[in-house]
Amino acid sequence: MSTDQMRDIVKEKYAAAALRAQAEKASCCGTGAGQSSCCDPITSGLYSERESGEVPELAIRASLGCGNPTALAELKPGEVVLDLGSGGGIDVLLSAKRVGPTGKAYGLDMTDEMLALARENQRKAGVANAEFLKGEIENIPLPDNSVDVIISNCVINLAADKDRVLAEAFRVLKPGGRFAVSDVVVRGEIPSEIRRSVELWVGCLSGALDESDYIARLQRAGFDEVSVEPTRVYKLEDAREFLSGHGLDVDAIAPLVDGRFFSGFVRARKPVGAA
Ligand SMILES: C[S@@+](CC[C@H](N)C(=O)[O-])C[C@H]1O[C@@H](n2cnc3c(N)ncnc32)[C@H](O)[C@@H]1O
């Protein structure tokens, strides 16, 4: 399947997820249709009560991430933040509050329905220092050296050309800027049935990079201070949950992925001397 075809499938899935969130039905990143996100092993329970209280309820309901990058990115007042694949906007709105009126938070997403949802959430939250941009994370519509912090929540695993995304992230970051991303990451061998599943790709799993490969790609893109820190490791029962409903032999495959998928916080820095 070509990169463009894969991107169209991802767009279709997340357009439907945005509409489901607006229709007050749960949707989710990691598991099959019809699964409630309240119990999804990947997307559930990512935000504190305090954080949930800072954004509209719809932004929480539309959340499809696998971590909480804003909590881990150590954002400071005045910084410019860019969220790659901002979805319903939860991390952009939280970032906008952290960087304050002298800073700015951009969200970038390719799916019109998600952008509409994010802008609606921004309006409800009354946040002025945020802006949602339409575009692809492979072609970021911002100038070179213009962003202090790149965040992202469970999106880079969806990109067919990850090196291109990392090169673009490097380009738009200011020298010394931080890459602070939550993503699904793999440790060890994954059965080929999983790697081949388009449904599991759009569910954030089969496109996940191996930990050492992720580190190597970031270094090749020019980043230093690269690290990957697991925030939630998926065990056998979680694997059963997210593999079911995709036409796979769950009893045979789930034990093979026990502990091999994890949500991680991926950090890196653009060197201060980099142009
Ligand atoms: C799993 S959802 C995560 C949304 C959000 N980060 C969150 O935590 O709720 C993936 C989002 O990334 C967007 N997306 C996926 N691939 C993209 C790409 N190549 N360029 C821009 N947006 C993309 C989708 O439209 C969707 O809104």
The ligand as an SDF file (V2000), in Angstrom:
LIG
                    3D

 27 29  0  0  0  0  0  0  0  0999 V2000
   -4.4520    8.7690   17.6030 C   0  0  0  0  0  0  0  0  0  0  0  0
   -5.0980   10.3580   17.1880 S   0  0  0  0  0  0  0  0  0  0  0  0
   -4.3240   11.3280   18.4450 C   0  0  0  0  0  0  0  0  0  0  0  0
   -4.9390   12.6890   18.5850 C   0  0  0  0  0  0  0  0  0  0  0  0
   -4.3910   13.5470   19.7380 C   0  0  0  0  0  0  0  0  0  0  0  0
   -2.9440   13.6730   19.6690 N   0  0  0  0  0  0  0  0  0  0  0  0
   -4.8160   13.0040   21.0760 C   0  0  0  0  0  0  0  0  0  0  0  0
   -3.9440   12.7230   21.9140 O   0  0  0  0  0  0  0  0  0  0  0  0
   -6.0080   12.8680   21.2970 O   0  0  0  0  0  0  0  0  0  0  0  0
   -4.1780   10.7430   15.7310 C   0  0  0  0  0  0  0  0  0  0  0  0
   -4.4090   12.1330   15.1360 C   0  0  0  0  0  0  0  0  0  0  0  0
   -3.3400   12.4190   14.2440 O   0  0  0  0  0  0  0  0  0  0  0  0
   -3.8340   12.8850   13.0140 C   0  0  0  0  0  0  0  0  0  0  0  0
   -2.8610   12.4480   11.9990 N   0  0  0  0  0  0  0  0  0  0  0  0
   -2.4730   11.1900   11.7240 C   0  0  0  0  0  0  0  0  0  0  0  0
   -1.5360   11.1690   10.7820 N   0  0  0  0  0  0  0  0  0  0  0  0
   -1.3130   12.4650   10.4390 C   0  0  0  0  0  0  0  0  0  0  0  0
   -0.4500   13.1030    9.4930 C   0  0  0  0  0  0  0  0  0  0  0  0
    0.3590   12.3870    8.7240 N   0  0  0  0  0  0  0  0  0  0  0  0
   -0.4630   14.4440    9.4180 N   0  0  0  0  0  0  0  0  0  0  0  0
   -1.3070   15.1860   10.2070 C   0  0  0  0  0  0  0  0  0  0  0  0
   -2.1570   14.6380   11.0970 N   0  0  0  0  0  0  0  0  0  0  0  0
   -2.1550   13.2880   11.2130 C   0  0  0  0  0  0  0  0  0  0  0  0
   -5.2090   12.2670   12.8760 C   0  0  0  0  0  0  0  0  0  0  0  0
   -6.0330   13.0400   12.0250 O   0  0  0  0  0  0  0  0  0  0  0  0
   -5.6920   12.2520   14.3220 C   0  0  0  0  0  0  0  0  0  0  0  0
   -6.3580   13.4340   14.6490 O   0  0  0  0  0  0  0  0  0  0  0  0
  1  2  1  0
  2  3  1  0
  2 10  1  0
  3  4  1  0
  4  5  1  0
  5  6  1  0
  5  7  1  0
  7  8  2  0
  7  9  1  0
 10 11  1  0
 11 12  1  0
 11 26  1  0
 12 13  1  0
 13 14  1  0
 13 24  1  0
 14 15  1  0
 14 23  1  0
 15 16  2  0
 16 17  1  0
 17 18  1  0
 17 23  2  0
 18 19  1  0
 18 20  2  0
 20 21  1  0
 21 22  2  0
 22 23  1  0
 24 25  1  0
 24 26  1  0
 26 27  1  0
M  CHG  2   2   1   9  -1
M  END
$$$$
